[in-house]
Amino acid sequence: MSSDNQSSNDVLREEVRQWLAENWRPEIARTLSQEQYGWETSETRKAWLANVVESRWAVPRWPQQWYGRDLSDEQGKIVEREFAAVRAPGAGQDRINLWANTLLAGGSQALKEKLLAPLLKSEVNMCLLYSEPGAGSDLAGIRTRADRQGDHYVINGQKVWTSGAAVADYGMLIARTDWDVPKHRGISFFFCPMKQPGIEVRPLRQITDESHFNEVFITDVIVPVENLLGELNTGWQVLNMALAYERSSMGESARGPRSGVAESRNEEPLVALAREARVLAEPKLRQDIAQAISYKRLNALNSARAKADLEQGTSSSIMSLGKLAMSRILHEEARVRTEILGAQSLFEGEHYPRAEDANFLTLNAYFTSIGGGTDQIQRNIIGERVLGLPKEPEVDKTVPFRDVRTS
């Protein structure tokens, strides 16, 4: 690194530190730490994010036209590290904000002007309208249709496993716009307004006794032409880019315990739990804990490598490694938690928070095994695109979708 670059980085680092010293307050941190898991953002978080966005720290790698600073990736990391050092959220959205990054890469000028800032500030609630009852692992088999009528499209179909649909303002939706070409080539990608007649959301009861997932019925729903992302019938490319950001986020972090009982911030949660249960001295358990921690450290390194390779508007097969690894990590951590607790893991309810957490994490791990593409799909992607193994046969790859046989 040249001395000029080092000097520039030092100036940037000091600027970020000074801004945080003037704006990040202990009372903001306390309020945000007490937030409950959900799909709507608190007013405190919105106000903080608005400050971060308006000061251009949220997406520093983006162009100045779109709330950025035109910084290099290295300088973007400096900003993120300084925010992380004081546990302040909001920076690094140019890497992890699924909605905003997808819109920046593929959206129309009008749609970007309308929604980019609200998305960065979490003023707009979003959901994903991808999977259908007959098109889950094979997303290219979707049958939701979009027919153009003048300055808008009319959407009809059904989606399923849609998190946050009940409160969403927009959904990122894929629909078929050409039935006379092979399935991957007739799909388009839209930002679909959710607050309109014709959208019916029905909650689904999950194994965790929650209802974050929904099925969505779409009847004669109107989507303006300007809400098309990418070119007509190129939605599969836009989808793969969006999935890369989603898998990046899922591979980096996951939902933690829900009991609300604080865990130690000074050591690994599994170590703290074993110490609390007075079983940390057991050799087999120590090995299991060490293995679980090593999975996490290795995945963090892989995620950093994958994000370094991910450029704006592209997709990366390496993201599948992180997403698949996180799935394994969550299942393994839940298993070790249960092993630490022993017979106590049979309890449940608010009076047994450690057991409640272990059981919830065991069940919720399947969210990561399925969401964003199942573990099996990730293995296919890794095998074909990372390891260079032969593709699985696709008998309908060149068949016009109208002629594809369905069960």
C-alpha positions, 0 to 999 in steps of 0.5 A: 500500500502506498503512503498516500493510500495509507494517509487517505485511509487514516483520514477516513478512519478518523472521520468515521470515528469522529462522526460516531462519537458525535452521533452514536449515543448509549441510549440509542444502543440500549433501545436497539438492544431491547428490540424484539424479532419481527418484520417491522422496524422500530422508530428508533432504528429508522431514525438512526438509519436515516442519519447514517444514510444522509451522512453517506455511511450506509453505502459508502462504495455506491456512487454519490448519486445514490447516497454513497461516497465512491469509496473502494472496497478496502475503504468500505471495510474501514467504515464497517469496522468502525461502526462494528467497534461501537456496535452501531448498525447501518453501515455495510448495506452496499454488501448486505441489503438484499432489496437495495442492492437488487434495485440499484443494479436492475431498477429503472431511474424512476424506481430508484429515485422513489425507493432506494433511500426508503429501503436503506432507511428501513422505511419500506417493508419488503418480502420475496415472492418467488416460490410457488406450490409447484415451483420450490426447488425448481424456481424456473417452473413458476406459473404466476403470470404477468400480462402487459396492458398499456403502462402496467402488468396484470399479475395472477398466480400464487406464492408460498413461504413468503416471510413478512408478507402481511406487513410488506409494502413491496414484494420482489416477484418473479412471474412468467411473461413469455410461455413460448420459450424455455422456462429460464428465458420467459421470466421477468422480475418486478417490485410488486406493490403489496397494499392493493386489492387482489393481494390475499395473505394467509399465514402458515403455522411453523414448527416453532409455533410462529407464523412468519411464513405466508401463502400469497394469492395474487388476483389481477394485481397491478404492477407499473411498467417502471417496476420491472427490474432488468429487461423483459424476460431476463428475470432469471439473471436478476433473480440469481443476483438477488439470491446471491445477496440473500445467501450472503446474508444467510451465510453471515448470520442467523436468528439467535435464541428468542427467550430474551435471557441475555447470553455472555458477550465475553465468550462464545455462547456454547462455552458460556452455557457449558460453564453455566451447566458445570460441564465444561470440563468434560473432554467429549463436550469440549471437542464438540464445542471446539468443532462448532466454533471452528465451523463458525470461524471457517465460515467467516473467512469463506464469507469474507472471500466470497464478498470480496469476489461479489461485484455490484450487479453480479452473482457468486456461486461461492455464496452457496458455500457460506449458506450451506455452511451456516445451515450445518453450523446452526444444526450443530450448535443446536445439537451441542446445546441440547447435549450440554443441557442433557435431560433439562432440554426436555423442559420448555416454557418461560421458566426454562429459558435455556431449554426453550432456546435449545429447542427453538434453535433446533427447530429454527435451523431448518429455516436456513436449510430451506430458505434461499434455496435448500441445502440440496440445491446449494450442493448442486450449485457448488458441484456444478459451478465451483467444482466443475462437475457435470450438470444434472440432466434437464429434459425440459431445458430447451422445451417451450414452457407452454409444452412442459409436462406437469404432474 
